[in-house]
Amino acid sequence: MALKKSSSTIVIGAQIVETAPNAFTQSRVDLQLNPLDNEVFVVQAINLDLQPPEGIAATDTSIRVTLTTTSQTAMPSLSQSVCMAQQESVIRAAGFVDGGVGFTQHSMETPPADLDYIGIISTNDFFLQLQGANNTAVKLANAKVYGYRARADAATYAALVQSEVLSS
């Protein structure tokens, strides 16, 4: 793969807020890449931070956030190639009279030192998705994406764009 780094490390921060409690919500984050120069964004690390779900007696609650390379119509799973990171926080309280017990699951926030990168975004943006379950108020999540701009040769750029678009 022929990529030539064209910037130093860039940190992109974003926030997503549910449009209504427990509603699937998606936010687009523009990378301002230049497709005429075959510019891509090489992702080195992703950090997702979300609000905790509500502790409601006898009710399981959760909140989940994902970061994908293409637009989604429902919450994706980490097993999908377009999903670069996910985090979920759950409170299991069904059957209990108190607020329950909290659990957190997330994908690797920082890759092992032997990886050059964790993904390449070849289209002009990435997307955050957020959805809670059984919460009474809207929830929010924050994201930080660490990476750099690079230029790809024509064949590599065409393959990356086609792969990203067709996998959505």
C-alpha positions in Angstrom: 0.0 0.0 0.0 1.5 3.3 -1.0 0.7 6.0 1.5 2.7 9.2 2.0 2.2 11.0 5.3 1.2 14.6 4.7 0.6 16.0 8.2 1.7 15.5 11.8 -0.7 13.9 14.3 -4.2 15.5 14.3 -6.6 15.1 17.2 -10.3 15.5 16.3 -12.9 15.8 19.0 -16.6 15.4 18.6 -19.7 15.1 20.7 -23.1 13.4 20.1 -26.3 14.0 22.0 -29.4 11.8 21.6 -32.3 13.6 19.9 -34.7 12.1 22.4 -34.2 9.5 25.2 -33.3 6.1 23.9 -33.5 7.3 20.2 -30.9 6.1 17.7 -28.9 9.3 16.8 -26.1 9.8 14.3 -23.7 12.6 13.9 -21.4 13.3 10.9 -17.9 14.6 11.5 -16.2 16.2 8.5 -12.5 15.4 8.0 -12.2 18.0 5.2 -10.1 15.6 3.0 -9.1 16.6 -0.5 -10.2 13.8 -2.8 -8.5 15.5 -5.8 -5.2 14.7 -4.1 -6.2 11.2 -3.1 -6.1 12.3 0.6 -7.0 9.8 3.3 -7.1 9.9 7.1 -5.0 7.3 8.9 -6.5 6.5 12.3 -4.0 5.7 15.0 -6.2 5.6 18.1 -9.8 6.3 19.1 -11.1 7.2 22.6 -14.9 7.1 23.3 -16.3 8.4 26.6 -20.0 8.2 27.4 -22.4 9.2 30.1 -23.5 6.4 32.4 -27.0 5.0 32.0 -29.5 5.7 34.8 -29.8 3.4 37.8 -33.5 2.6 37.8 -34.8 -0.1 40.2 -36.0 -3.3 38.5 -35.0 -1.9 35.0 -32.0 -2.7 32.8 -30.6 0.5 31.3 -27.8 1.1 28.9 -26.0 3.5 26.6 -23.9 2.6 23.5 -21.7 4.6 21.2 -20.0 3.5 18.0 -17.7 5.2 15.5 -18.0 4.1 11.8 -16.6 5.1 8.5 -20.0 5.3 6.8 -23.5 6.4 7.7 -25.7 3.8 9.5 -29.5 3.5 10.0 -29.2 1.3 13.1 -26.6 0.6 15.7 -23.7 -1.4 14.2 -21.7 -4.0 15.9 -17.9 -4.1 16.2 -17.9 -7.2 13.9 -18.9 -5.0 11.0 -15.9 -3.7 8.9 -17.3 -0.1 9.0 -17.2 0.0 12.8 -13.9 1.2 14.1 -14.7 1.5 17.8 -17.6 0.9 20.2 -18.3 1.4 23.9 -21.3 0.3 25.9 -22.3 0.8 29.6 -25.1 -1.2 31.1 -26.8 -1.3 34.4 -28.5 -4.7 35.1 -31.3 -4.1 37.6 -34.2 -6.2 36.3 -35.5 -8.3 39.2 -33.8 -6.2 41.8 -35.4 -3.5 44.1 -32.3 -1.3 44.0 -30.5 0.4 41.1 -28.6 -2.7 40.0 -25.0 -3.4 39.0 -23.1 -1.5 36.3 -21.0 -3.1 33.5 -18.9 -1.5 30.8 -17.7 -3.0 27.5 -15.6 -1.3 24.9 -13.2 -1.9 22.1 -9.5 -1.2 22.4 -9.1 2.5 22.9 -5.4 2.6 22.2 -3.8 0.0 19.9 -0.7 -2.0 20.8 2.6 -0.3 20.1 3.4 -2.6 17.2 0.4 -1.4 15.0 1.1 1.4 12.6 -2.6 2.3 12.5 -6.0 0.9 13.3 -7.8 2.0 10.2 -7.9 4.3 7.2 -10.8 6.6 6.4 -10.9 7.3 2.7 -14.1 9.2 2.3 -14.6 12.8 3.6 -16.1 12.0 7.0 -16.8 9.5 9.8 -19.9 9.0 11.9 -20.8 8.6 15.5 -23.9 6.7 16.6 -25.5 6.8 20.0 -28.4 5.0 21.6 -29.7 4.4 25.1 -32.2 1.9 26.4 -34.7 2.5 29.2 -33.3 5.9 30.2 -35.6 8.8 31.1 -33.3 11.6 29.9 -31.2 12.1 26.8 -27.6 10.9 27.0 -24.4 12.1 25.3 -21.0 10.7 24.3 -17.6 12.3 23.4 -15.0 11.0 21.0 -11.3 11.7 20.2 -9.8 10.4 17.1 -6.0 10.5 16.7 -4.4 10.2 13.2 -2.8 12.0 10.3 -3.5 12.9 6.7 -1.8 10.9 4.0 -1.8 10.8 0.2 -2.4 7.5 -1.5 -1.4 6.5 -5.0 -4.3 6.3 -7.5 -4.8 2.5 -7.3 -4.6 2.4 -3.5 -7.0 5.3 -3.2 -9.6 3.8 -5.6 -9.4 0.5 -3.7 -9.8 2.1 -0.3 -12.8 4.2 -1.4 -14.5 1.3 -3.1 -14.0 -0.9 -0.1 -15.3 1.7 2.3 -18.4 2.5 0.2 -19.3 -1.1 -0.6 -19.0 -2.2 3.0 -21.6 0.2 4.2 
